């Protein structure tokens, strides 16, 4: 299953454009591009959507054959219960989140029975604030069938973790894949480097290794496209490039399917 995240529309739904996209318009773009899934990720406004709006999103996605997923940050019990309520309303089967505090083990043990009863899986994302070995250890300690890892090896570069090692450590537990490539470039005057996004296959991530280790198609893992696209100086150029990257990355993943 190949899908798009709200991060694939990062600039298009930001306040920097004249008419930011709504979740509904992002879903329509996802449908028009023929993607299989749409992950409403790190978009806290969704917690304020009324039942009628959530039901309309669910109905539109079902009619188009597009699966919905959710994404948030944090593991506090009340917070994850809120997202479970939204997931059930949307028909979403996955909630990606990030460990942001020390109580994650107890929180997850408390909420996972409710997630399991609803048929919803929690995916903890790899990122720089938590070593991947610690994240894997947490998942293994909780040891619940409705808990796994959202693998995004690019995030961990900021903590000086090599993406290949992150992939190898997380692979057995992956239930969701954030797919984005990245590259280093020298800053002006060669004073340091800049880490930013790149179209899939044009950056530094070893995608062959990633797909060989994770086997997303074989294991039924959703592949969700994101971008780390820098602002290009103006709205028109940035939006055009963001759309082009999305089309390129969809084509890349389809060729690998």
C-alpha positions in Angstrom: 0.0 0.0 0.0 1.5 3.3 -1.2 0.2 6.5 0.3 0.8 10.1 1.1 1.3 12.0 4.3 0.2 15.5 5.1 4.0 16.0 5.1 3.8 15.5 1.3 1.7 18.6 1.3 3.8 20.4 3.9 4.0 23.8 2.2 0.7 23.5 0.4 -1.2 23.4 3.7 1.1 25.9 5.5 0.4 29.5 6.4 3.0 30.5 3.8 0.7 30.0 0.9 -2.3 32.1 0.0 -4.9 29.3 0.2 -3.6 26.5 2.5 -5.0 23.1 1.7 -7.6 21.6 4.0 -7.5 17.9 5.0 -10.3 17.4 2.5 -8.4 18.9 -0.3 -5.3 16.9 0.6 -7.4 13.8 0.5 -8.8 14.7 -2.9 -5.3 15.2 -4.2 -4.3 11.8 -2.8 -7.3 10.3 -4.6 -6.5 12.1 -7.9 -2.9 10.8 -7.8 -4.1 7.2 -7.4 -2.5 6.6 -4.0 -3.7 3.8 -1.7 -3.6 5.7 1.6 -3.6 9.1 3.2 -1.9 9.6 6.6 -3.2 12.7 8.5 0.1 13.2 10.4 1.0 15.8 13.0 -2.1 17.8 12.1 -3.6 18.5 15.6 -6.5 20.4 14.1 -8.1 16.9 13.5 -8.8 16.7 17.2 -11.3 19.5 16.8 -13.1 18.0 13.9 -16.8 17.3 14.7 -18.3 13.9 14.0 -20.0 15.1 10.8 -16.7 16.2 9.4 -14.9 13.0 10.4 -17.8 10.9 9.0 -17.6 12.8 5.7 -13.8 12.1 5.4 -14.4 8.5 6.2 -17.1 8.2 3.6 -15.1 9.9 0.9 -12.0 7.7 1.6 -14.1 4.5 1.5 -15.8 5.5 -1.7 -12.4 6.1 -3.3 -10.7 3.0 -1.9 -8.1 5.1 0.0 -7.2 3.9 3.5 -6.9 6.6 6.2 -4.1 6.6 8.9 -3.4 9.0 11.7 -0.3 10.5 13.1 0.5 12.4 16.4 3.1 12.8 19.0 3.2 11.6 22.6 1.9 8.5 24.5 -0.1 10.0 27.3 -3.1 7.8 27.9 -5.8 10.5 27.4 -4.0 11.7 24.2 -3.9 8.3 22.7 -7.5 7.7 23.7 -8.5 10.8 21.8 -6.7 9.5 18.7 -8.3 6.1 19.1 -11.7 7.8 19.1 -10.9 9.7 15.9 -9.4 6.5 14.3 -12.6 4.6 15.0 -14.6 7.4 13.4 -12.4 7.5 10.4 -12.0 3.8 10.0 -8.2 4.2 10.4 -6.3 1.1 11.4 -3.0 2.7 12.3 -2.0 5.6 14.6 1.6 6.6 14.4 3.1 8.4 17.4 6.4 9.4 18.9 7.8 8.7 22.4 8.2 12.1 24.1 8.3 11.2 27.8 9.5 8.7 30.4 6.1 7.1 31.0 5.7 5.5 27.6 5.8 1.9 28.8 3.0 2.3 31.3 1.0 4.5 28.9 1.2 1.9 26.1 0.4 -1.0 28.4 -2.7 0.9 29.6 -4.1 1.9 26.1 -3.1 -1.0 23.9 -6.0 -3.3 25.0 -8.4 -0.7 23.8 -6.6 -0.3 20.5 -6.6 -4.0 20.0 -10.3 -4.3 20.6 -10.8 -1.6 17.9 -8.4 -3.3 15.5 -6.0 -0.3 15.5 -2.2 -0.5 15.7 0.1 2.0 17.3 3.4 2.7 15.4 6.2 4.4 17.3 8.4 6.4 15.0 12.2 6.3 14.9 13.5 9.8 15.5 16.5 11.6 16.9 15.3 12.1 20.5 15.2 8.3 21.2 18.0 6.0 20.2 16.7 3.3 17.9 18.0 0.5 20.2 15.9 2.0 23.1 12.8 2.2 20.9 13.2 -1.4 19.8 13.7 -2.4 23.5 10.5 -0.6 24.4 8.5 -2.3 21.7 9.9 -5.7 22.7 9.3 -5.1 26.4 5.7 -4.1 25.8 5.4 -7.1 23.5 1.9 -6.5 22.1 0.6 -7.5 18.7 -0.9 -4.0 18.2 2.4 -2.2 18.8 5.2 -1.8 16.2 7.6 0.7 14.7 7.1 3.5 12.1 10.5 3.4 10.4 12.0 6.7 9.2 15.7 6.2 9.2 16.3 9.8 7.9 15.2 11.2 11.3 18.0 9.5 13.2 20.8 11.0 11.3 20.5 14.0 13.6 21.5 11.8 16.5 24.5 10.4 14.5 22.8 7.1 13.9 23.6 5.6 10.5 20.4 4.9 8.6 21.5 1.3 7.8 21.8 0.5 11.5 18.4 2.0 12.2 16.9 -0.1 9.4 18.5 -3.3 10.6 17.5 -2.7 14.2 13.9 -1.8 13.5 13.1 -4.0 10.6 11.5 -7.0 12.5 9.0 -4.6 14.2 8.1 -2.3 11.4 4.3 -1.8 10.8 4.5 1.6 9.0 7.2 3.1 6.7 7.8 6.8 6.2 9.6 7.0 2.8 11.7 10.0 2.1 15.2 10.5 0.8 17.8 13.1 1.9 21.1 14.5 0.9 23.9 16.5 2.4 25.2 19.7 0.7 27.9 22.1 1.7 26.8 25.4 3.0 28.1 28.6 1.4 31.8 29.0 2.0 32.0 25.3 3.0 31.1 26.3 6.6 29.2 23.2 7.5 26.6 21.1 5.8 22.9 21.2 5.1 20.7 18.1 5.4 17.6 18.3 3.3 15.2 16.2 1.3 15.8 14.7 -2.1 13.6 12.8 -4.5 13.6 9.1 -3.9 16.6 7.4 -5.4 18.6 10.7 -5.7 19.7 11.0 -2.1 21.9 9.2 0.4 19.5 6.7 1.7 20.2 3.1 0.7 16.7 2.3 -0.5 17.6 -1.1 -1.9 18.8 -2.2 1.6 15.7 -0.6 3.2 13.2 -2.5 1.0 15.2 -5.7 1.2 15.2 -5.7 5.0 11.6 -4.4 5.6 9.8 -6.1 2.6 6.8 -3.8 2.9 4.8 -5.2 0.1 5.2 -8.8 1.3 4.4 -7.9 4.9 1.5 -5.5 4.1 3.3 -2.5 5.5 2.0 0.9 4.3 4.6 3.0 2.5 3.8 6.7 3.3 5.6 9.4 1.3 6.9 12.5 3.1 9.2 15.3 2.0 11.9 17.4 3.5 11.7 20.1 0.9 13.2 23.5 1.7 11.2 26.6 0.8 12.2 27.6 -2.7 12.0 31.4 -2.2 8.4 31.8 -3.4 5.0 30.1 -3.2 4.8 29.2 -6.9 8.2 27.5 -7.1 7.9 25.7 -3.8 4.4 24.3 -4.5 5.3 23.2 -8.0 8.4 21.4 -6.8 6.5 19.8 -3.9 3.9 18.4 -6.4 6.6 17.2 -8.7 8.4 15.4 -5.9 5.2 13.7 -4.9 4.6 12.5 -8.5 8.2 11.3 -8.8 8.2 9.5 -5.5 4.9 7.8 -6.3 6.2 6.6 -9.6 9.4 5.4 -7.9 7.6 3.3 -5.3 5.2 1.9 -8.0 8.2 0.7 -10.0 9.4 -1.2 -7.0 6.1 -2.8 -6.1 
